[in-house]
Amino acid sequence: MLLALYTFGQFIRPADDPSNDGFRAPNDPVFSTADAAVGLVARSGYASDPGPLPWGAEVYPRFYDERGDGWSPATLSLWTDIEALFAFTYSGLHADAVRRGREWFRQGDWPPLVMWWHAETARRPTWAEGVERYEFLHDHGPSPFGFTFRDAFDHHGERKTLDRSRITQLRAAAT
């Protein structure tokens, strides 16, 4: 069983506004770091960009406001486990971007991400599946169907506490 992740953000200003340069500039290096991260199995690409193929048609949650941008920052990926994903998310270049997120992204009542255990090894999760679970998390709170780091579940559907010592080991190995 693999851990699926869907993330979504909505820019404060239009996507091509110079105020978002601080987000765009490290984008490729962050993706390179992700691609080399311990625990990443695969990530979906985007139809408009070179790189990995997209996992289905790209769709956004109902919180997305189209303002002429045509897109919003979102990711979809598969990981071996939650500790590896946590170590990547809150370390290095990606952690720097997370800390600066309020500079670029609107604050809404929607969650920043959703995770779930993906059992189908022959098929990648789709953007639509990520959005469905994301909206479910927003509407109903954390459950095995969709959860966050703070309210995590294991692949058996039981509440999970993150293994902090493993996260520390993963972070140390990445530096």
N, C-alpha and C positions, 0 to 999 in steps of 0.2 A: 504494500500500500504506500502511496506517495502523498505528500502534502501539497495541495494546490493553493495558490495565492492569487488573489485579484486585488489590485489597488486602483484608486481613482482620486483624482484631484481636479479642481476647477480653478483656472487662473483668475486672479483679481482683475487684471487688465487683459485685453486681447492677446492671444498667444504670441503674435509677432511684435508686441510692444517691447521697447528697449528695457523696461523694468524687469522683464523675464530673462535677460541675458545671463544673469547669474545662475539661472536654472539650466538654460540651454548649453552653456559653455562646458560644464563637466558631464553632460549627458553621455557622450560616447565613452569617456573614461569610466564612468560609473557602470555602464553596460559591460565594458571589458572586465572590470573587477568582478561583476556578477558572474560573467561567463566562466571565470576562473575560480569562483568561490567553492569551497568545500560544501557539498550538499546540493548544489544546483544540478538538477537532472536535465532540464530544458526550459527554454522560455519562448513564448510566442513572439513573433515579429509583427510587423505592421504592413498592411498592403501597400502603403505609400513609401516605405523605406526599404533600402537593401538590407539583407541580413536574413535571419530565420523567417520561415514562412509563417503567416498568421494562422492561428487555430480557429478557423471559422471567420464569419463576418464580424468586423469590429462594431460593437454596439456599446452604448453608455447607459448608465442608470437614469432613472427618471429625474434625478437631481441635476442632470446636465442641462445647462442653459446654452443653447446655440446662439452665439453672438457674432456670427460671421467668421469664426475661427475655423470651423469644420472639424475640429478635434479638441481633445482634452487629454492631459497626461493620465495614462492608465497602463498597467502592466498585468501580465498573466504568466505564471510560471509554475514549475513543479520542483519540489525539494524532497530530499530524503527524510528530513525530520524538522521539527519546529526549532530545536536548538541551533541547527546550522543556519536556518533562515534568520533567527534572532541575531546570531553572531554577525551575519552579513549586514542586516538592516541597521544595526546600531554600532557599526565599526567603520573606520576609514572614510573614504569619499562619500559613501552613501549616508553615513551618520552625519557628515557635514551638511549634506543637502537636506536631511530631515530636520536638523536644527534650524535651518534657514527657511523652512517651508512657509512660515507665516508671511514672509516677504512676498511670496508669489501666489499663494493659494487662498481662495476664499474659505472662510471658516463657516461651515454649515453644521447641521445636526446629523449629518451622515457620517458613517465611520470612515477612517482612512484606508481600511483594508478588510478583507475577509479571507479566512482560510478554511479548508475542509479537506477531509481525507478522500483521495481519488483512488478508487479500487480498480479501475479499468486500465490495465497496463497496455493494452493494444490501441487505446484511443487517448488522445490528449483532451483535456477539458476545453470547452469553447468559451469565447468571449461572452456569449449569451448565458452560459451556465454560471460564469463568474458574476455577471450582473444579477441573475436570479438569486444567487446565494447572498450577494451583497445587499440587495433590497430586503431579503428575508431577515438578515441580521439586523438591519435598521428597524424593520417593522416589529420583530418579535424578540430581539435580543439574542445573546449567544446560545448556541445549541450545537450538537454534533453536525447539524446541517451547515452551519456557518459560525465561525468564532474568531476571536482575536487573541493576541498574546496574553492579555490580562485575564481572559476567561477562556482558556484553552481546553480542548478535549483530545484524548488519545484516539487511536484508530478503532478502539472497541466502543467508543462513545462515552467513556468515563472522563470525569474532570481530570485535568492534568496540571501538574506543577512543573514548570520548566526546570531543567537540571542546570543550575547556575554554574556548577564546577565544570561541566562539559562546555558551556558557553565560554567560560574563561579560557579553557584549553583551546577551543576553536579560534578565539580571538588571538591568542598568543601564537598559534601556528600560522596565522595569516600575516603576521608582521615580520 
